[in-house]
Amino acid sequence: MFQKTRSQLILAYVAVLTVILSVFTIAVRFTFTRSLNQQLNLRLSNLAKAAAFNMDNEDGELETDEDEILVGQAQAIEWFDLEGERVGQQGEYELDFPLDIEQLSESQNHPDSIRSVAIPVYSLEDETELIGYVRVSQSLTELDNTLRRLDYGLGSGIAISLLLSGVGSIWLTRRAMQPIEESFARLKQFTADASHELRSPLMAIRTNADVALKYPEGMRDTDAEKLTAISSASDQMTRLTENLLLLARSDRVSKLQTKVINLRLILSDLIQLHKSQIEEKKLTYRQQLEADLFVLGDEILLKQLFNNLLQNAIHYTATDGVITLEAQKNNQNSITVKVRDTGIGIAPEHLDQIFERFWRVDKSRSYQTGKSGLGLAIVREIIQLHRGNIFVESQLGIGSCFIVHLPVKVSQY
């Protein structure tokens, strides 16, 4: 029962950790990338300033001293005249893009992963006299490789962290859910014991009330009304205790008492059982039942399952409405049963709640209608025990359709 809750908690833990690690990874990569870029720009800028001192104008000709500066393997220094023509170069890194005099910048990326810094050069004798330009460039391959290794490291760290957190969350979830499951097990046991013990006194109350009503001689009219109310209330409480006992037992079922059952016979018997109610409300009944609908399951539980669905359809369908029962074999592995009505329908926001225990659309009328809100909860429990599924299609004022899928063979727990 708690498997779905445990799975949701584990997914929630992993999802939260994934978000945290993702934000952390993005922040680390952004900070690290920005720091590397700033360091690279600073190195290129300093190298460009040093190269500017090695360029001078001698008698109207530009001269460069290309031997005093150490250039890295992936770096290049270029000197240009005022027209942007290259007059000197240092380094083995060959560059083939021209200098853009109109757009000098401290840092500029070029094709083939190259970053360059270009600055103007002024005469050593007259600092206001512009004599040319110097450009320092460096390949970004090393930077890209560093960032790629960082990405691999961060990605591997996230994957390992999520794996370990997944294992840890399983352990933590089990520890966290253990007291809840134990408390729920005690509650189920109490519910089963209380329901079992209440059956006898409720039966005694109902029997005595019915006997008194059977022999009304000397009874006042008001006494008859009170005894009728007592009988009706005891009948409702009896049904409630029976449903609670059934739910408590189904929660503890480990193996079904399975045998080969023909669902067509079960459905036909249930229709005969409710025929008087259908006729009393002047409902139209239609059916489309295939001949051989054999399934391996618990006969008592399956009768309870479809009995609840039919009772639900009859109860919520107004006079002159239509109830349709369809059953067909999809393939060799599953059978589909549809219980369709033209009743009041279910609001879309309530579709996820109708299978919850004690849930009703109008709780104020539960005593008047005799509905405890356990019928559909029992339906879901029985279907889960048979490893099947149930879906609901409904529209307010138009009706509802409960679609049950049952496997032909039930896998044991």
C-alpha positions, -999 to +999 in steps of 0.1 A: +000+000+000+028+024+009+050+015-021+036+044-042+043+068-013+078+055-009+085+059-046+071+094-046+093+104-016+124+089-033+117+108-065+111+140-045+144+136-027+163+129-059+145+158-077+153+183-050+190+172-049+192+173-086+180+209-086+204+219-058+234+202-076+224+217-109+223+252-095+256+246-077+272+232-109+261+262-129+274+286-103+308+268-101+312+266-139+302+303-144+326+315-117+354+292-129+349+302-166+348+339-157+380+336-136+399+318-164+388+343-190+398+372-168+432+356-162+437+350-200+427+386-208+451+399-182+480+378-196+474+389-231+471+425-221+504+425-202+521+407-231+507+433-255+520+462-233+554+445-231+555+441-269+546+478-274+579+488-259+598+467-285+584+489-314+598+523-323+600+547-352+636+552-364+641+578-391+605+572-404+608+534-404+592+511-379+616+488-361+607+459-338+628+438-315+614+403-318+640+386-297+634+400-263+599+386-256+592+350-248+561+338-266+542+306-257+536+278-281+500+288-287+506+325-287+516+351-314+527+387-313+522+409-344+532+445-350+513+467-375+519+501-390+493+529-391+477+514-422+473+480-405+500+463-425+520+437-406+556+447-401+568+421-376+557+388-361+569+366-333+558+330-324+551+299-343+513+304-342+503+315-377+474+340-379+456+348-412+430+374-402+438+412-406+439+438-380+406+458-376+419+493-368+384+507-365+374+483-337+403+479-314+392+461-282+408+447-251+396+412-259+382+398-290+374+362-301+381+351-336+373+320-357+392+288-349+390+295-311+415+324-310+414+353-286+434+385-293+442+418-276+452+448-298+465+481-285+479+512-301+517+519-299+531+554-293+566+566-299+590+563-270+603+598-276+569+615-280+541+597-262+514+615-282+527+603-315+509+571-327+533+549-347+515+516-350+497+488-333+505+455-316+483+425-314+488+395-291+468+364-298+464+330-281+446+298-290+416+289-268+422+252-272+438+249-237+410+269-222+383+248-239+401+216-228+402+228-192+365+237-193+357+203-209+375+185-181+356+207-156+323+197-172+333+160-171+343+163-135+311+181-125+289+158-145+306+127-130+302+142-095+265+149-101+259+114-114+278+098-085+260+121-060+226+113-074+233+076-074+245+077-037+216+100-028+191+076-045+205+047-024+205+068+007+170+081+000+157+045-002+172+038+032+159+070+047+125+066+032+122+031+047+133+044+081+108+073+079+079+052+066+085+023+091+067+040+121+039+052+098+034+017+084+035+002+119+009+027+131-012+021+100-010-017+106-022-012+142-050+010+130-060-016+104-060-043+131-080-021+154-105-014+126-108-051+118-112-061+155-137-033+162-157-041+130-158-077+139-169-071+175-196-046+164-213-070+141-230-090+169-245-061+189-256-044+157-273-076+146-290-078+179-303-043+177-315-047+142-332-080+150-350-067+180-362-036+162-375-057+133-393-081+157-409-052+174-420-037+141-434-071+131-458-071+160-470-035+163-500-043+186-502-019+214-474+002+200-477+039+196-471+055+162-442+075+175-426+043+189-429+027+155-411+056+139-383+054+164-379+017+159-378+022+122-351+048+126-332+024+149-335-004+124-324+018+095-294+032+115-283-003+126-286-015+090-264+014+079-238+008+107-238-029+098-229-022+062-202+003+074-186-023+097-188-050+069-170-026+045-144-016+071-138-053+078-135-061+041-110-032+036-089-043+067-088-078+054-079-068+019-050-047+032-036-078+048-042-102+019-009-118+007-024-144-016-058-144-033-081-174-032-080-177-069-099-200-093-111-198-129-142-176-130-165-166-158-172-129-153-203-131-175-220-153-149-210-130-121-223-099-139-255-117-150-262-128-114-256-092-101-280-078-126-307-102-114-299-092-078-304-055-086-333-060-111-359-049-086-340-017-078-336-010-115-373-015-121-383+006-091-363+036-104-376+030-139-341+027-153-332+013-187-306-015-185-285-025-215-257-050-217-230-062-241-214-092-226-192-116-245-198-153-239-164-165-225-149-141-201-128-164-180-104-149-154-083-163-127-093-144-095-111-144-062-148-149-068-160-133-036-139-101-041-148-098-078-185-100-069-180-073-043-161-052-069-188-052-096-216-051-070-203-018-057-200-003-092-235-013-101-249+000-068-231+032-074-245+035-109-281+028-097-278+052-067-266+082-087-287+077-118-321+095-118-354+080-128-357+071-165-319+070-168-298+044-185-273+019-172-250+000-196-228-029-187-202-039-212-176-067-210-151-079-236-119-098-239-092-075-253-066-102-260-053-134-243-041-114-213-068-090-202-106-083-199-123-049-199-155-043-181-174-009-184-201+003-161-218+033-177-246+054-164-264+087-172-263+099-136-252+132-121-216+128-131-184+138-113-166+172-115-131+170-130-115+183-098-130+154-079-119+125-102-087+120-083-105+118-049-134+095-055-114+064-046-103+078-013-118+062+018-148+081+033-147+107+005-181+119-007-191+149-029-218+159-005-208+148+030-238+164+046-262+139+029-242+107+038-265+097+066-296+103+045-284+083+016-267+056+036-235+060+017-203+057+038-178+066+011-161+032+012-176+016-019-152+029-045-123+025-020-131-012-018-133-013-056-098+001-059-084-023-033-099-053-050-086-042-084-051-037-070-051-071-054-059-085-089-031-064-104-057-045-126-065-009-133-096+013-131-103+045-150-131+070-148-147+091-175-173+115-163-191+148-171-214+167-148-250+162-158-242+136-184-230+106-166-200+085-157-182+054-170-160+032-148-136+012-169-120-019-152-091-037-168-084-071-152-055-095-162-066-130-171-040-144-148-032-128-114+005-128-104+009-136-067+026-113-043 
